[in-house]
Amino acid sequence: GAPYFQDTCDDSDAPPAAAPVAASAHLLGFSDEILLHILSHVPITDLVLNVRRTCRKLAALCLDKSLTHTVLLQKDYEASEDKVKQLVKEIGRDMQQLSMAGCYWLSGATVEHVARCRGLVRVNLSGCPLTSLRLSKVLSALPHLRSLAIDVSPGFDASQLSSECKATLSRVRELKQTLYTPSYGVVPCCTSLEKLLLYFEILDRTREGAVLSGQLMVGQSNVPHYQHLRVFYARLAPGYINQEVVRLYLAVLSDRTPENLHAFLISVPGSFAESGATRNLLESMARNVALDALQLPKSWLNGSALLQHMKFSSPFYFSFSRCALSGGHLLQRVIDGGRDLRSLAGLNLSGCAHCLAPDCLLRKAEDDIDPAILEALVAACPNLRHLNLSAAHHHSPEGPGQHLCQLLARLPRLRSLSLPVCAVADSPPRADRAPVPPAMRAVPRGFGKKVRIGVPSVSFPGPAGPEPSSVFWSLLKNVPFLDRLELIGSNFSSAMPRNEPAIRNSLPPCSRAQSVGDAEVAAISQLAFLRHLTLAQLPSILTGSGLVSIGLQCQQLQSLSLAHLGLMGNVVYMSGLSDMLKHCKRLKDLRLEQPYFSANAQFFQALSQCSALQRLCLVSRSGTLQPEAVLAFMARCLRVVVCHLFTGESLGTCRSLQQALLRSFQAERPALNVVIFPLLHEGLTDVIRDVPMVHLDEVTLFKSRVAEEPPQPVVVMGWAPARLPPPAATDTQPGRARGLPLSHGCCPCPPAQARIPRGPRGKEATSGAVSCTHPAPGRFLS
């Protein structure tokens, strides 16, 4: 950074006449407003501890309130203990919002320095190691605190919280609490709560094998206070203990439903039996409140008329994931024959196998959808920004305008989309035509010549190039501002589920997915603003030419997840993947799940050209790796802090490589997290539980992330860029001068007359003025 911040405002030996020329050609010749915007993208530790010392002008700008009021340290993996302490010393008095979410590498003693930032209004300490006593000391020093995020770990004792700490908690209005032990945490002390977000990550057994109990001591002094509650959100990891504990939180809520409740969301994997208390709660909600956001366990909705009685004001998020919801029920109970759903921003229908069919009683999961149902849904929700239709077989019938992709093309405001692979196939296979093997379809065979599998040098046009007439091509052309796209096979399941041994076998892909290959993948290269891409269970990927096209055209790509591409026993797209990686200069996260994958020198050589890469996760049943190649890769890629390799190598080889990596790089990379372990080893579950939650949730485990939670708002506090698509709160660069996603509105509409940056063909477009109908219910803690 030094050459860009040379001192042109101090005295120098240059003649006075040269000063205007230098200023006009130098970075510091820009206005203060532009410089502040540039500086807002610099990690805050570098900004305050390094850039500020280059010259007097930058010294003043780096301490501007727009940069120091909001400090984001999450994913600033170079923020060492000493840097954080020095940062607090330098600008602690100016901080009003601080996020240290996921800073697992910092010690409790360092986190305790937050107590010096006495002006803090919002603080996120999720993932930070804090004992009850240290938490008490920190909160006692923050009298202005209104928003808090913490972890509740084993050993937490609310009786150790001081009276000053409890006084601070009594003024907190927004709380995010991640529970690793059965406890109410600090919820009973928060008497003014308006937003409560609960993440249940309690394991059923201790490391020693002892079974935990979900029972809590319930008394008047530790009962939560929900009278002012507006948002209740609970997300549960697998396990019966999590279900037992959340019932205790809900039992208090069922006694008296808060009259201002507008968002009620419970995300539960698997089944979660309805109880008398929860039934009373739902009936009370149906009578007394009008909701803006709703998500319930599938067992609470299946076979129930609950949705018919629920009242909604201006809903912005619905999730019916894994529910047995037919298209008829969707029309009758959600759309309600004309209910105004223009405010709906996020809709999760993942795993709803029959949601686009009129009835699910006599229908097979693989039968064609009813286009009229999807057409009615699209017409009722024209402002949808996040739509998840994955984990189901949505097969389109033949006929003009009947295809799912053609109907979804009427949603130009989509920013994230998740579809099953079979849903983007152009047409159903004809019964009178034998299926063509993928190799015959993708690679032309010469007469009497050997087949050479490679990557064509030119993607357009050609056998691997996308066909402009395909429905998937047309869909992506009409939703050019997609930020996240997922194509996931209907039968795909990761070999690495949560809290369970690795899955050894997987279901075969859907027959219609056989027609989705390199050409369809190449169509994704139209998306100039794409930042997150997931491709899973595409059996007809062969040359990988589509991946090369994406690497060349999607220059904003930050996270990439690939799983089960091509033929299962032979990774023939390796050359295409290597060529793709050479162009992914902004790629930060790579997750690759492929059986029989060889993580050799060629792969790591290509991967080392991803200069921004920070996190790598490789899952390969019967796969191999070359320890020397891994060590060389880590030495070249200085930003990589997460290296998770789960292959078929022996336990001894894995342990030896893991120890070598930690020994070589731990000192210079404080956030380094290395896990190298045999995928099918019986001890995998115990190894996974030690992975920091931020990496486990975002990289290590496979899942669909579209509409998984209520959508983040477009405009963040402080500065909002006049461009589309808006930056996602979860991907904020470390140190950016942007507000934490804690408060303000949750409007999903693009800003009126927003300028759109030029695309690859030099075109520029503007979005028309949008009359927003969205409420401002408050932002979720991030």
Salt bridges, closest charged atoms under 4 A:
ASP10 OD1 - ARG56 NH1 3.10
ASP32 OD1 - LYS57 NZ 3.91
GLU90 OE1 - ARG52 NH2 2.66
GLU90 OE2 - ARG53 NH2 3.48
GLU112 OE1 - ARG134 NE 2.69
GLU112 OE2 - LYS137 NZ 2.57
GLU174 OE2 - LYS195 NZ 3.29
GLU201 OE2 - ARG235 NH2 3.94
GLU201 OE1 - ARG498 NH2 2.48
ASP292 OD2 - HIS262 ND1 3.50
ASP336 OD2 - ARG339 NH2 3.66
ASP340 OD1 - ARG342 NE 3.02
ASP368 OD1 - ARG512 NH2 2.88
GLU375 OE2 - ARG410 NH1 3.17
ASP432 OD2 - ARG430 NH2 2.80
ASP483 OD1 - ARG531 NE 2.61
ASP483 OD2 - HIS532 NE2 3.84
ASP579 OD1 - LYS582 NZ 3.50
ASP589 OD2 - ARG615 NH2 2.82
GLU593 OE1 - ARG591 NH1 2.85
GLU668 OE2 - ARG669 NE 3.96
ASP686 OD1 - ARG689 NH1 3.85
ASP690 OD1 - ARG207 NH2 2.63
ASP697 OD1 - ARG235 NH2 3.35
ASP697 OD1 - LYS703 NZ 2.63
GLU698 OE1 - LYS75 NZ 3.06
GLU698 OE1 - ARG615 NH2 2.73
GLU708 OE2 - ARG235 NH1 3.71
GLU708 OE2 - LYS703 NZ 2.73
GLU709 OE2 - ARG235 NH1 3.54
ASP731 OD2 - HIS532 NE2 2.69
GLU764 OE1 - ARG755 NH2 3.28
